[in-house]
């Protein structure tokens, strides 16, 4: 079945790099996404990657996709306290409609 | 460009009541998806509407229903509310399904 898994917590120091990992099961997913959710707020789309790509870079964000291992990661360079939030990995289903989300990784950035 | 908006922000209901949540999609988007996010969990897909027709449904009972209007705004209706329906309800709009942009959500509490 469809499933997306993430580790629940990550703590880093300000200025360090953060790497958030995700594994998924649906090999037919066309796109994979990273969303950010701050307390009490909706989800903010950070970036997404097409399934035939290995890497995508967007300013401080780097997404790596290992399609063979069904592993997705998000690297945040020079992590700031404002990056503290919950980060969700998501895949779209094979018909492109629904998004299937992981449980979210809570990133805590210490000064 | 106006983003996705949802109303109301918060809502308190009692078991057995009915509720209607509203969503206005982002300008130019013709697809609306609804998600339920329980506390500490990732969002779960409820259903999607495209050009006023249901276009996919998640594992939710029939007491969860929806509508999409000609201007692409949407409603989520939940009948016979249960305690477990307490959650953040998120609406997302998209065009061609690639990127889904989320609204701030409606926090529903069922007592």
Interface residues (C-beta under 8 A of the other chain):
Chain A: X4 X31 X35 X41 X42 X43 X44 X45 X48 X88 X90 X92 X93 X95 X96 X97 X98 X99 X100 X101 X102 X103 X104
Chain B: X4 X6 X33 X35 X40 X41 X42 X43 X44 X45 X48 X55 X56 X58 X90 X92 X97 X98 X99 X100 X101 X102 X103 X104 X105
